[in-house]
Amino acid sequence: MQKFLIIFLLIGQVLMAAKIEYIEVNDLKVPVIFEEDNRLPLVNMQFVFQNAGNIADGEKPGLAKFSAAMMGEGTKTLGSSAFAEALEAKAIHISSSTGRETFVIEASSIKEEFDETLKYFDMLLSDPNLSMDALKKVKSVKLGSLARKQNDFDYVAANELKSIMFENTPLANPASGTLESVESIELKDVKNFLTQHLVSNRLIVVVGGDISLDDTKKKLKNIISKMPKGKMQKLKTYEVTKEVSEKVLKKETEQAYVYFGSPYDMDVSDEDYYKARVATFILGTGGFGSRMMEEIRVKRGLAYSAYVRVNINKSGSYMSGYLQTKIESMEEAKTTVKEVINEFVKNGVTQDELEQTKKFLLGSEPLRVETMSQRLSRTFQNYYRGLPLNNSEVELQKIKNITLDELNEYIKAHREILNLSFAIVTR
């Protein structure tokens, strides 16, 4: 334990170096999250566009992910193959991805090639390969992937649960879209999406490595100044439906896939988030030793694993979990899930459970911040949630000091997690 704490203190010194500065361009102040780390001659950079992820798909679910894949097809001038070859020759990596709320373009390279990285990054932003050939290629890949997922019953059940919990909202749609929605995506849809969302008004820059902040800001300003300014729309928040429901899908399967979820009344900037982290670890995030795993697998042998997590986002917060079991054990497993959560809310946790959780969360902290990418991601999340940059360290101290009474009072106050909805795939 002492060894882990020493390592954490050393890493903490690096974390404290993270800072927020701004690039003033086109009457905007674009935030730049920066961390200098000269232990290795590497650089990592992300352009994160807010309110531009899957939640912004609009009428065509999967459009954000599709657009990110199109950004992976290189520039129109060079084409997909030549652009990829140019990057490979200099060991430069550039990729695009989407989350629930964000669209991210990431670049990494060795220090000596950072200027070249920025050159290709700029080329991609200003001249993406929005051609019919690229569209057909991406669509073919996406449709093939979706077709295969129709027999991935974890995927099917998870999407069905989202459709129940967030009915009639953008969060009800599968992030990858459907066969019908992806088939309907046209080139104009991608162009409109990228034009509207990849704009400087929505941009947060995250960059770190063996580089100078002042020099990097000058270079980035040149790229950002060429981007359309656009508009930043306020991200909407969606609540889990109050109506408890259950949906059973019949498939040719040898197992029952049981997914469940409930509301979780918490905002991203809630100061009690650390309590949710501890409570959920004990309930079902902690694997072996968690309440859910103990009852579902160890005591009753109903499943190999059972898991519960809390998802706290700007656009909506909820609790969810899953397990696989024998078809004939489905009803018993579902009943057991309800019983475990009922008991958890009614009587809270034990002192031993709390102490074991503290030891794990504090002792494993160095593993969560051992790479620059991990540290930058954590700093970004703190900033994005409107929290101090060192909030993760503050949370660890709060976890260390939390008492059993404080935690159980918190658990008993969140009775909304008893309102469980189920999505089940069975035969």
Stockholm file with secondary structure:
# STOCKHOLM 1.0

chainA/1-427         MQKFLIIFLLIGQVLMAAKIEYIEVNDLKVPVIFEEDNRLPLVNMQFVFQNAGNIADGEKPGLAKFSAAMMGEGTKTLGSSAFAEALEAKAIHISSSTGRETFVIEASSIKEEFDETLKYFDMLLSDPNLSMDALKKVKSVKLGSLARKQNDFDYVAANELKSIMFENTPLANPASGTLESVESIELKDVKNFLTQHLVSNRLIVVVGGDISLDDTKKKLKNIISKMPKGKMQKLKTYEVTKEVSEKVLKKETEQAYVYFGSPYDMDVSDEDYYKARVATFILGTGGFGSRMMEEIRVKRGLAYSAYVRVNINKSGSYMSGYLQTKIESMEEAKTTVKEVINEFVKNGVTQDELEQTKKFLLGSEPLRVETMSQRLSRTFQNYYRGLPLNNSEVELQKIKNITLDELNEYIKAHREILNLSFAIVTR
#=GR chainA/1-427 SS CHHHHHHHHHHHHHHTTCEEEEEEETTEEEEEEEEECCSSSEEEEEEEEETCSGGGCTTSTTHHHHHHHHHTTCBTTTHHHHHHHHHHHTTCEEEEEECSSEEEEEEEEEGGGHHHHHHHHHHHHHSBCCCHHHHHHHHHHHHHHHHHHTTCHHHHHHHHHHHHHTTTSGGGSCTTCCHHHHHTCCHHHHHHHHHHHSSGGGEEEEEEESSCHHHHHHHHHHHHTTSCCCCCCCCCCCCCCSSCCEEEEECSCSEEEEEEEEECCCCTTCTTHHHHHHHHIIIIISSTTSHHHIIIIIITCCCSCEEEEEECCSSCCEEEEEEEEEGGGHHHHHHHHHHHHHHHHHHCCCHHHHHHHHHHHHHTHHHHSSSHHHHHHHHHHHHHTTCCTTHHHHHHHHHHHCCHHHHHHHHHHCGGGGCCEEEEEEC
#=GC SS_cons         CHHHHHHHHHHHHHHTTCEEEEEEETTEEEEEEEEECCSSSEEEEEEEEETCSGGGCTTSTTHHHHHHHHHTTCBTTTHHHHHHHHHHHTTCEEEEEECSSEEEEEEEEEGGGHHHHHHHHHHHHHSBCCCHHHHHHHHHHHHHHHHHHTTCHHHHHHHHHHHHHTTTSGGGSCTTCCHHHHHTCCHHHHHHHHHHHSSGGGEEEEEEESSCHHHHHHHHHHHHTTSCCCCCCCCCCCCCCSSCCEEEEECSCSEEEEEEEEECCCCTTCTTHHHHHHHHIIIIISSTTSHHHIIIIIITCCCSCEEEEEECCSSCCEEEEEEEEEGGGHHHHHHHHHHHHHHHHHHCCCHHHHHHHHHHHHHTHHHHSSSHHHHHHHHHHHHHTTCCTTHHHHHHHHHHHCCHHHHHHHHHHCGGGGCCEEEEEEC
//
